[in-house]
C-alpha cells in the first residue's frame, strides 16, 4: 500500500524561511502525525525520498534525516532496496489528557525526561485565583521528552523551595508532579489549570520542532496546599500532536420520562 503525507502542502508553506536545522524535525512531525491518525496505517509504504523531498520542497538529505529520527523512535523501518514503511506496531503516541485531575495527572507524566535550559530563584507571576505565594521558589525552564521519543513540551516551572530542597537533583532531571505527589501527600489538594491555543515563538519552534507561528497548546497550572500556598506553578507550551481533550455529553442523565 502506498500512502503520502497528507499535511505536505500546508507544511510546505510553513517551511518557507524556517531554520534549516529544524526542517527535518518538522517533516518528521508531519509524518508522525499521519501515522498517529492512521492516515499512514501500520505496514504502509512511504513515498520515495525523492517524492517526499519534492512534496515538502526540501533537499533529499533533509527527508533522510527525518526518516532516521522516525526509525529511532520505532515509527518507521527501512528495507534496503525497497523503501521505508510504517512499522507493524508503531509506538502508541502519548497525549496530554487535559481533563485528568490531581493527583492522577502526576501518573500520566511519570517516567518522562527533562532537560534544563536555565534556572534561578525568581518567583512565579501568580494571579489571585492561583493561591498565595510560598516564601521562596526554584525556577526551571526545561524541555520535556517522552521516556523514548521526541520533545513534547517547553515548560517554565516554579517549585516551592520547601519541596525542591528535599530532592534537588530529582526535581531538576525528573518529572516534578510525581515528586510533589510523593512529598506532599494529602497536603497538596487543589490544582488550577488554564488551557488555550497559542502560536510558537522562535524558541518554542526550535525546541519542539514545529513551524514558527504554528499552533501549540498553552497550559498554565497552579498546585496549592490546604492552606492555599502555591507549591507548584508552571507555564507550558505543548506540541499539538500531544494534546487531547475528550468529553461525553448525555441527555439520559435523568432517565426516560414516566
N, C-alpha and C positions, 0 to 999 in steps of 0.2 A: 504493500500500500504506500502510495506517495502522498505526502502532505506538505503544506507550505506554511511558514509563519504568517498567521492572519494579520498580525499587527504591523507588518513591514511597511506599508505605505505611510501610516501615521508616524511610525517611529523614524522613518527616513527623514521626514521634515524635522523631527525633534533632534536628530543627529547633526543637522547643519550647524556648524560653528561650535560643536561640543568639544570638550577636552579630548584630544586624540587618545590619551591614555585610558579614557573611560569607555570608549566606543565598544570594545569587546564585552564589557560588563553589561552595557545597555542592551546589546544584541542578545547576550545570554539571558538577560531578564525577560526579553520578549519571547524567546523560545521556551524558557522555563514556565512562563505564564500560559503559553499554548499547551504545554504538557499538563500543567495543573488543572486546566479547564477541559481536558480531553479533546481539544481541537487537534492535538497530536497524541493519539492514543498509544498505549503500550505496543511496542513492536513496529510502530510506524517508521518508515524510511524518510529521513530528512532530504530536502533537495540537495543537489551538489553544492560544494563550497563556492564554485564559480556562480551558480544560480543565486545563492543567498547573497553573495557579495554584490551582485548586480541589483538584487531586490532591495537590499539595505543601503546601497550606494556607498560601500566601503571597499577597502582592499581585501583580497582573499586571505591575507595573513591575519587580518582582524577577525574574520569569521573563524579561522582555525583556533585563535586564542579563545574565542567564546566556546567552541566545542571542547577544548581541553578543560576549561573550567567546568562545564556541564558534566564531562566524563569524571572529573574528580569528585563531583557531588553525587555520582551514581545515576544521573538522569539520562545520559546517552552512552552508547558504546559505538566504537568504530570497527568495522570489518575491513581488513586490508583488501583493496581492490573492489570493494562493494559499496562502501559509503557509511554514513552514520545513521544509527537507529535509536529510537526511544527504547530504553530498557524495558523488559517484560514486566518488571515490578519497580517502577521508579519510586524513590523515597517519597513518603507522604509529606506534603508541604504543611508545616505547622502554621497556624494562624493565631493572631491576637483576637481572642474571643471577648468582645467588649462587654458583654452582659455578665461575665463572671464577676462575682463579688469577692470581698475579702473574708477569709484568707485563701479561698480557692484559687485566686489569681496567682498566689505565690507558687503553687504547684505547677502551674502552666509553664513557668519560665525556668523551673529548676533544671540545672544541668547545662544551661546556655553559658556562653563565654562573654567576657568583656575586655575591651582594650581601652585603657585610659589615654585620652588626648591631652588633658590638662586637669589640674586640681588646685584648690585653695581653700581658705576658711571663710569665704563670704557667706552671707545669709540669703535665704530664698526670698523672692518677691511675693510674699503671702498676701492673699486677699482675706477680707473678714470672714468669708464663708469657709476658708480653709481651716482656720483654727488659730491658736495662739503660738507665738514663736518659742522655740527652745532657747536655752542660754547660749548655745554655740552649735555650729554645723560644720560638716565637711562637704565641700562641693566637688563633684567629679563630672567632667564631660567625657562621655565614653561612646564607643561603638559596640553595639551588642550583636553577637553572632549566634547562630544555632550551634549546637554541640558539634555538628559536622555539616557545614554548609555556609551559605553566603551571609553577609551582614543584613540585618532586618531593621535596625533602629539606630538612630543617633540621639542620645539622651543626655540631658543635664540633670544631675541628681544631687539632692541635698539630704544628708543623713545627720540626725542629731548626734553630737559628739558622745553623749551618754551611751549610745549604742555602738557608734563607729569605733570608739576606742577599745571596746571589748575584743574585737576581731578585725583590726585594720587591714591586714593582708587579704583576708577573705572578702571583705567588703570591696576592696579595690579590684579584684580579679573575678569575683563571682557575681551571681545574681543577688541583688540587695533584698528583695522582698522575701525570699525563703529564709534568709538570715534573720530578718526582723520578725518573721512569724515564729522562729525558734526562740529568739532572745526576748521578744516582747510578750510571748504567751498570750494570755487573755487580756492583757493591759492595753493592747492596741486594738481598738474596737470599730473604728469608722474610717472609710476611705471615700473621698470625693473624687469623681472623675469627670473631666470635661473633654469632649471629643469634637473635632471638626476637621474638614478637609483644608489643606494648605498647599502651598507651592514650594518646590525645592529651591533653596538658595544655592550658591556656589559650593559651600561647604557640605551641605546635605547631599547635593548631587554627586559630589566627588566621593563621599564616604559610602553612600548606598548604591551608587552606580545607576542613578536614574537621570533622566534628562533635566537640564537646568530649566526651572519653571514648571516642571512636570508635577502631577498630583502626588501628595504624600499625606499620610494620616498625622494629625496633630493631636497629641494627647497629654493632658495635664492631670496629675494625680497628687492628692494630699492625704496622707495617712496620719491619723491623730489618735491620741490615747483617751482613756476615760475622762481625764481632767481637761481635755481639749487642746493639749500640746501637740504640735505637728512634729512627728518623729521622722517623717519622710516627705519630701516634695520633689516632684520631677516634671520635666517638660520633655517630651519625646517626639521625634519625627520618624514615622514608620513607613517602610517601603510598602506601596499599595498592594503588593502581592500577599502581604502577611496580615491584612486587616479583615476581620469578618464580624458582621453583626447579624444575628438571627432573632426573630421574634415570632411568636404564634398568637394570632388573634382569633377568638371564637365567639360566636353568638349563642353557644349552647350552655353557657355557664349556669343559667338558671333552670335548664331543663325545659322540656316541652310544656306548653300551656295546658292546663287541665281542661 
